[in-house]
């Protein structure tokens, strides 16, 4: 299968993404749509856009966590009912996926790929993975699974994302107490070949996540270098400065990092994150050409569009991904009494693999 790379990655944003979904996906001979029953109304956006398409089979994952507030559980149930109302029954399926096991182990990726295996094993002209409501621990493994299962086929694989600068429900997350390698993205970590490798850790900085960052930092000790990604430009212009101030003590006393280590990437452009990581990784390869000498570890957190850039980099460059899974969510926001599907402020489509790359040789 021909697929994207750091040199050539077909993508659409905004109204162009909507136009692509309406013109290409909606009129495909056969489409598998994999999404998530999310908490935010934006998670329904692309399903609603394709609701009247004749050849789309819809599969939705419900991510089951042990510490989600009852109000948010009820909101998720409302969104599931709305999907049942607007989509054809004969081509609609839901499946529950346990994210954290009873003993506290992270099982998101393993369970998600097990659930998606029978869906992805069938032949479709187009596979669409809607990352809007998916957690990283679910989204990353399913995307890689889809690309691996169809690497010898001509299936088109697409990634979608809708997001809003002002979400209707402001979530507070509770994270696990330890870091884990993303399912399918461990690469050669914790093997003999990597025992002397110099590690470059690239985490996404996000608000109120210092404990999670410390968990990942501890799991990677001893580190050679930390190069955090900060969102800039951002919808909130001072966000990058505020994050650097929040993590100032970690920079000084733990990470031994300076302002020169910081990577600035556009908050609303996953391609900027992708390209930034690719350039840095390529530069290190010139110094450390043997993979046992150096390794770049990615840690998605923070803003979701930036995480998509990390996903692209991890797949294209075969980079390991370390993260801390979310146990549950609470909120102080008022819960909507009815379902609303807001017009997202950010819309993205990334063509991951398929016929669009057949003639691309670079």
ChimeraX attribute file (.defattr): number of C-alpha atoms within 10 A of each C-alpha:
attribute: neighborCount
match mode: 1-to-1
recipient: residues
	/A:1	16
	/A:2	20
	/A:3	21
	/A:4	20
	/A:5	20
	/A:6	17
	/A:7	8
	/A:8	12
	/A:9	16
	/A:10	14
	/A:11	18
	/A:12	17
	/A:13	19
	/A:14	14
	/A:15	12
	/A:16	14
	/A:17	20
	/A:18	17
	/A:19	13
	/A:20	15
	/A:21	21
	/A:22	15
	/A:23	11
	/A:24	11
	/A:25	24
	/A:26	19
	/A:27	15
	/A:28	16
	/A:29	13
	/A:30	17
	/A:31	24
	/A:32	23
	/A:33	22
	/A:34	24
	/A:35	25
	/A:36	25
	/A:37	27
	/A:38	24
	/A:39	23
	/A:40	25
	/A:41	25
	/A:42	24
	/A:43	25
	/A:44	26
	/A:45	22
	/A:46	21
	/A:47	20
	/A:48	16
	/A:49	13
	/A:50	20
	/A:51	16
	/A:52	13
	/A:53	18
	/A:54	15
	/A:55	17
	/A:56	27
	/A:57	21
	/A:58	24
	/A:59	20
	/A:60	20
	/A:61	22
	/A:62	21
	/A:63	20
	/A:64	17
	/A:65	16
	/A:66	15
	/A:67	15
	/A:68	16
	/A:69	12
	/A:70	11
	/A:71	14
	/A:72	20
	/A:73	16
	/A:74	14
	/A:75	21
	/A:76	19
	/A:77	16
	/A:78	18
	/A:79	23
	/A:80	19
	/A:81	13
	/A:82	16
	/A:83	21
	/A:84	14
	/A:85	10
	/A:86	13
	/A:87	19
	/A:88	17
	/A:89	12
	/A:90	8
	/A:91	13
	/A:92	15
	/A:93	14
	/A:94	16
	/A:95	15
	/A:96	15
	/A:97	21
	/A:98	20
	/A:99	27
	/A:100	22
	/A:101	13
	/A:102	9
	/A:103	6
	/A:104	13
	/A:105	14
	/A:106	25
	/A:107	19
	/A:108	27
	/A:109	23
	/A:110	19
	/A:111	18
	/A:112	25
	/A:113	24
	/A:114	14
	/A:115	17
	/A:116	18
	/A:117	14
	/A:118	9
	/A:119	19
	/A:120	19
	/A:121	11
	/A:122	10
	/A:123	15
	/A:124	22
	/A:125	16
	/A:126	22
	/A:127	28
	/A:128	25
	/A:129	23
	/A:130	25
	/A:131	24
	/A:132	27
	/A:133	24
	/A:134	23
	/A:135	18
	/A:136	23
	/A:137	24
	/A:138	24
	/A:139	26
	/A:140	27
	/A:141	22
	/A:142	25
	/A:143	23
	/A:144	18
	/A:145	18
	/A:146	23
	/A:147	23
	/A:148	12
	/A:149	13
	/A:150	21
	/A:151	15
	/A:152	10
	/A:153	17
	/A:154	17
	/A:155	21
	/A:156	24
	/A:157	24
	/A:158	22
	/A:159	21
	/A:160	23
	/A:161	25
	/A:162	25
	/A:163	25
	/A:164	15
	/A:165	12
	/A:166	10
	/A:167	14
	/A:168	17
	/A:169	17
	/A:170	15
	/A:171	16
	/A:172	13
	/A:173	17
	/A:174	16
	/A:175	17
	/A:176	20
	/A:177	14
	/A:178	19
	/A:179	22
	/A:180	19
	/A:181	20
	/A:182	25
	/A:183	24
	/A:184	17
	/A:185	21
	/A:186	16
	/A:187	15
	/A:188	16
	/A:189	18
	/A:190	9
	/A:191	8
	/A:192	9
	/A:193	12
	/A:194	16
	/A:195	12
	/A:196	10
	/A:197	18
	/A:198	18
	/A:199	19
	/A:200	20
	/A:201	22
	/A:202	23
	/A:203	25
	/A:204	23
	/A:205	23
	/A:206	22
	/A:207	14
	/A:208	14
	/A:209	17
	/A:210	14
	/A:211	14
	/A:212	21
	/A:213	23
	/A:214	16
	/A:215	17
	/A:216	21
	/A:217	19
	/A:218	14
	/A:219	15
	/A:220	17
	/A:221	9
	/A:222	10
	/A:223	16
	/A:224	14
	/A:225	16
	/A:226	21
	/A:227	21
	/A:228	21
	/A:229	25
	/A:230	26
	/A:231	27
	/A:232	18
	/A:233	16
	/A:234	15
	/A:235	13
	/A:236	11
	/A:237	11
	/A:238	12
	/A:239	18
	/A:240	21
	/A:241	12
	/A:242	13
	/A:243	16
	/A:244	19
	/A:245	12
	/A:246	17
	/A:247	18
	/A:248	15
	/A:249	12
	/A:250	16
	/A:251	18
	/A:252	11
	/A:253	9
	/A:254	12
	/A:255	18
	/A:256	14
	/A:257	17
	/A:258	12
	/A:259	10
	/A:260	7
	/A:261	15
	/A:262	15
	/A:263	19
	/A:264	16
	/A:265	24
	/A:266	18
	/A:267	22
	/A:268	24
	/A:269	18
	/A:270	23
	/A:271	22
	/A:272	17
	/A:273	28
	/A:274	23
	/A:275	19
	/A:276	19
	/A:277	25
	/A:278	21
	/A:279	11
	/A:280	13
	/A:281	18
	/A:282	13
	/A:283	12
	/A:284	15
	/A:285	14
	/A:286	9
	/A:287	10
	/A:288	15
	/A:289	12
	/A:290	11
	/A:291	14
	/A:292	15
	/A:293	16
	/A:294	20
	/A:295	22
	/A:296	24
	/A:297	21
	/A:298	25
	/A:299	25
	/A:300	24
	/A:301	21
	/A:302	19
	/A:303	18
	/A:304	23
	/A:305	24
	/A:306	25
	/A:307	21
	/A:308	26
	/A:309	21
	/A:310	31
	/A:311	27
	/A:312	28
	/A:313	24
	/A:314	23
	/A:315	18
	/A:316	15
	/A:317	16
	/A:318	14
	/A:319	22
	/A:320	22
	/A:321	26
	/A:322	24
	/A:323	22
	/A:324	25
	/A:325	26
	/A:326	22
	/A:327	19
	/A:328	19
	/A:329	20
	/A:330	18
	/A:331	15
	/A:332	9
	/A:333	11
	/A:334	10
	/A:335	14
	/A:336	14
	/A:337	9
	/A:338	9
	/A:339	15
	/A:340	15
	/A:341	14
	/A:342	16
	/A:343	13
	/A:344	18
	/A:345	14
	/A:346	17
	/A:347	23
	/A:348	23
	/A:349	23
	/A:350	22
	/A:351	20
	/A:352	23
	/A:353	28
	/A:354	22
	/A:355	16
	/A:356	15
	/A:357	20
	/A:358	12
	/A:359	8
	/A:360	11
	/A:361	7
	/A:362	8
